[in-house]
Amino acid sequence: MPMLAALFALTALLYASVGFGGGSTYNALLVLNGTDYRLLPAIALICNVIVVAGGSWRFWRAGHVTFARIWPWFLLSIPAAWLGGRLPVSETLFIGLLGGSLSLAGLQLLFDARPVEHAEKRHVARPISFAGGGGIGFLSGMVGIGGGIFLAPILYLLRWGGAREIAGTASVFILVNSLAGLAGQLMKLEAEYGVSSATDALRDYWMLFPAVLIGGQIGSRLGSTRIPPMLVKRLTAALILYVAARLLWRWIGLIS
């Protein structure tokens, strides 16, 4: 567990620096650790909340979060994340869906070389924001992540804002959807395990929670003020593709 906690702290530091919580990599690390896949989403979402709560505050204080612009993306994502968290999925579907989605997101960011910080912002029609937020929220709740790793590439593609504004928006998006998804996941665990058994199972992983708190605080401080915008974008792509490759390798092993 100490080694796993150290890896979680490093993951939190790297992801918080680009406005993410790290839920996708927490899931991958837990899969490789042999954790019961039914517990993975709840553990990852708890870690997400711990990491992005501080990051959201720092990005807001730095002026990178504007609630008047972001609320259309949140309106349907919150109930959809709860609904996705309630939906039972098989281990094979869980890992394959997560790995495939992250691959597409990472490749889009990797090959998009357009400047991101000083480009003209484009207006996005609200129906697109509603549909995009709802779809991301549902998928995120189902696989146990906050959804920022899906939202950020879409916002870059739509030229919605600069790199730090997108990172801050993704951070808040992860926070609210992680809370909604976690509520759904805990209800599902209680039905499958029973209340006391689910609590005991999650308690075994307590060491991971202070680890991500420390890593996340360091990473969010760096990301909100010091890292160049293009580097933010490239780090995002690298992290997404690394996690996707590990998950898809695991998925191939399950179906072969």
N, C-alpha and C positions, 0 to 999 in steps of 0.2 A: 504493500500500500504506500510506503514512503516514496518509492520510485514513481508510482502512478501519480501521486500528489505533486511531485516535482514536474512531471510532464504536463499536468493540468495547469500549474502556475505559469510555465513557459507559454503554453497555448493561450492562456488568458492575457498575458502580456502582449503577445503578437497580435491577437485579434482585437484587443481593446484599442490598440494604436491605430487601427483602421475603422473603428466604430462598431465592431462586431463583438458578439459574446463568446464565440468559440464552440457553440453547441454541436456543430457538425463534427469537429475534431474530438470533442469529448465523447461523442457517440462512437467514433472510430476507435479511440483508445480503449473504451470499455468493451467493445466487441473483441478486440485483440486480447484483452485481459480475461476474457471468458465469462463476463458478467451476463446474467440472465437478460436476454434482449428485451423482455417486458419491462425491466426496470430502467433501461437506458434512457428513454425520453424524459422520465421524471428527474433523474439525476442531472442530465444535461440541461434541462430547463431551469432547475434550481441554480446551477452554476451560472447560466446565462443571466438570470435576474441579479445575482450578486455582482457580476462583472459590469453589466451595462447600466446599472443604477448610478454608479459613480461616473461612468463615461457619459451618460446622458446629461447629467448635471454639468460636467465640465464643458461639453460641447455647447450647451445652452448658455452658460456663463460667457463663453468666448464668442457668442453671437452667431453660431452656426445652425441654430434650430429656430424655425419660424412656424408656429403652430397654425397660423392662418393658411399656410401653403400645404401643410402635411396632413391635415385632418381628413381629406377625402380618401387618402390611402389607408387610413385607420378604421373608417366607419364600419366596413364589412369584415375587415381582417380579424377583429377581436372575436365576434361570435363565431366566425369560421374556424379560427384557431381552437376554440373550445370544442366545437363539433368534431374537428379532425382529431383532437386528443382523445375523444370518447370512442373513436372508431378502432376496433381491433384489427391488426394486420399481422400477416405471417412474417417470420424472420427474413425469408428470402425476398419477399416484396419490399419490406422495410429497407434492407441494405441496397437492393438494386435500384429502387426509386430514388433514394438519397444520392447514391453514387452517380447515376445518370444525370440527374438534375444539376448537380454541382459541376459536372464536366462541361455542360453547355454554358453555364454561367461563367466559369473560369476562362474558357476559350474566347468568349465574347470580349471579356475584359483584356485578355492578353494581346489580342490582335487589333484592338481599338487604340490607335496612337494619337487620336485627336486631343488637343489641349483641353483641360477640364476646368481650370479655375477661373479664367477670364472670358470664357466663351459666353455668348449671349444666351440668357435663359429662355427656354421655350415654355409656353403655356400648354398644359396637358388637360384635355377635356375631362370633366369629372366622371363620365361613364367609364372611361379608361382607368382612371384612378380607383373607382369603386370595384370594377371587375378585377383589376390587377391585385389590389390589396386583398380582396376576398379570396382569390385563388391562391395567393401566396400564404395567407393565413391558414387556410385549410390544409395545404400540403405541409406547412411547418408544424402545425399542431399534431398531425398524424405521425411525423417522423421525429418529433422532439427537438426542433430547433426554433429559433426566434423569427427566422425569415429574412433578416437583413442581408444575408448572403445571396438571396434571390432578388430582393428589392434593389440593391445597389446597382447591379448590372442593368436592370431595366431603367433606372433613373439616369444612368450614364448614357444609355442608348437614346433616350428621349431628350437628352441635353437639358435635363430638368434643373440642374444647378451645378455649382463648383464641387470640387472633391471633398472639401471639409464640410460643406453643407449637406452633401449626400451622406457622408460618414455620420454626421450628427443625426440626421433623419433616420438612418438605418439603426442607429443605437437606440433611439426612442421607440422605433417600430419593434425592435427585438424585445425591449422591456415589456411593452403592453401585450404583445402576442405570446411571450413566454409565460406571463402570468395567466393568460386565458388558456393556453395550451396545457399548462401545469395543472390547472383546475380540472380539466377534462381527463388528463392522465391519472391524477390521483383518484378520481371517481372510478376510473376503469380498474386501477390496481386494487382498490377496496373491494370491488366486485369479484376480482379474480383471486386475491390473496386473503381478504379479510382485513379489517382495519389494523389490528395489532400486528399481524404478520407483515403487512406492507410497511408499516412504520419501522419494525425491526430490520427489515431488509434494507431500507434506505439508510438507517442509522449506521450500518456497517461501513458506509462510505463517507462518514462525517469529515474525515481528514481532507477530503477534496475541496470542501467549501471554504475554509480559511486560506487554502492554497490559491484558489482563483481570486479571492478577495485581494490578496497581496499583489499577484501578478496583474490583475485588472487595473488596480489603482496606478501602478507604474506605467502601464501601457497607455491608458487614457490620458495621462498627463503629457506624455510624449506626443501622442497623436493630435491633441487639440491645439498644440502650439508650435511644434518643432519640426515635424516631418514634412518635406516638400510634397506638394499635391500629386505630382506624377509618380513619386515613389509610393504614396498611399495607394494609388491605383495598381501599380505593379505588384506591390506586396499582397494586395487583395487577390489578384489573379493567381499568384504563386501559391498562396495558402489554399485557395479553393481547389486548384488542380492537384495539389499534393494529397489532400484529403480524399478527393474523388478517386484517385488512382488506388489508394489503399482500400477504399470501400468496394470498388469494382473487382479488385483482386479477390477480396473476401467473397463477393457475390459469385464469382466464377467457381470458386471452390464449393459453394453450396449447391450449385446447379449441375456440376459435373459428376 
